[in-house]
C-alpha cells in the first residue's frame, strides 16, 4: 500500500466515522428485520400504543425542528430582512433533510409503506387530518427540494436550471409558509381526537396553535443551534460574508425566539385557565408539566432575553440547545409520556431498543448527508460564479 | 374546584373570568417584556437624525 493510500485510509478512520459506521451497520440489520419480520419483530407497538417513538420522535420532533427553513426564508424574502440571507441556505438544507428523513422514517412505521401514495390516488380521504398532513408534507418536501436544488445545480454547473429555480424563490417561500402553517398545526390537531387518552395538562383545544407557535420557536432555535455547530466543525467552509453575518443572525433570531417563547408561555397559561386545569398542577403529572413549561419554555425565554440584552452570543447559542430540547420534550410528552396516562404500567409503552436504534440510525443518516452536502456544495459560502446573484 | 360547578354557566363564568383577568395581565406583561428585550438596542432613528 502506498504512503498516500495509507494516509487516506487513516484519515477515514476517525472516531466519528467509526461510530457512524457501526450505527449504520446496526441500522441496516434492523431494517432487514423490520421489512422481513414486520413491526412486531422490532417494536413494542400494540393496539393500545399504535404510535410509538418513530412517530413521537422521528415525525413530530423531525417536522418541528425542520421548521427553520420556512422561518428563515420568510424572514429574509417576505419580511425583507436581508441581513439574514446567509442563514437561508443552511436552514433550507436542514429543513429539506429533516422532511426527507421524516418520510424515510415513516416507511418503517407504516405497516404497508408501499401504500403511502394511496390517499392521493386510490381513496381521497379528504376529511381526515392525516390526509392533510400527508398532502402538506409531500408538497412541502417537493417545495424544499426545489428551493434546495439551487445549491447542487450551482455545484454541477447547470446555470440555466439554477437561474430558473432562483427566479421561483418568492413563490416557493410563500408556498412554504402556507404549507407549514397548515401541517405544523395539523400535527397537533391529530391529538384532538384523543381527549380521554392524553393527560388534561397536555390536552387542549388549542393544541394546533401550540404546535404551530412552538414550531416557530423550534425553527428559530434550530437555526442558531445549527449555525453554532457549523461554526465549530465547518469553519473552513464559510466565506467572509457568512462569518460576518452569523453573529447578527444569532442576535436577531434570539430576540425573535425570546418574544415567541413569551407568547407561547402566555397561551399555555391561558389554556390552563380555559379548561380550569389548575388543580392538576399539584399532582405528580403537574410537577412534570411544570418542568417542561418552566424549565424549557420560561427559562430559555429569559436566557434568550438576557443574551440579547447583553449581546452575549455564548448564552444565546447555549439557550438554543435548551429550547430545542424543550421542543423534543414537549413532543415526546404529548405522543408518549402523557399519552395513555391512565393505563396500568404493564400496558404502558416503552420503545424497544431496536426502535431507538432505528431513530439513531435515521439521525446519523441525516448528519452524514448534511456533512457530505456542506463539504461539497455552496451552502456556507457563495459560489464564486454567482456572487451577489440572488 | 372540580366539584364546585353545578352548571355549564357556572363553569364558563369562572373560567372566562379568570382568562379575561389573565389577558389584562398578559397585555401589560408583553409590553414590559418588549421594553426589557429592546431597551439596549441601538437607536436607529437618532443615528439617522445625527447624520
Contacts between the chains, C-beta under 8 A, distances in Angstrom:
chain1	res1	chain2	res2	distance
A	255	B	37	6.2
A	255	B	38	7.8
A	258	B	37	6.1
A	259	B	33	7.5
A	259	B	34	7.2
A	259	B	37	6.6
A	262	B	29	7.9
A	262	B	30	6.8
A	262	B	33	5.3
A	263	B	30	7.4
A	266	B	22	7.9
A	266	B	26	4.9
A	266	B	29	7.3
A	266	B	30	7.3
A	269	B	22	6.1
A	269	B	26	8.0
A	270	B	19	5.9
A	270	B	22	5.9
A	270	B	23	7.4
A	270	B	26	7.6
A	273	B	15	6.2
A	273	B	18	4.6
A	273	B	19	4.6
A	273	B	22	5.5
A	274	B	15	5.6
A	274	B	19	5.7
A	275	B	15	7.3
A	276	B	1	6.2
A	276	B	11	7.0
A	276	B	14	6.9
A	276	B	15	5.0
A	276	B	18	7.8
A	278	B	1	6.9
A	279	B	1	5.5
A	279	B	2	6.3
A	305	B	33	7.4
A	305	B	36	6.3
A	305	B	37	5.2
A	308	B	37	6.2
A	309	B	36	7.4
A	309	B	37	7.1
A	309	B	39	7.7
A	309	B	40	5.1
A	311	B	40	8.0
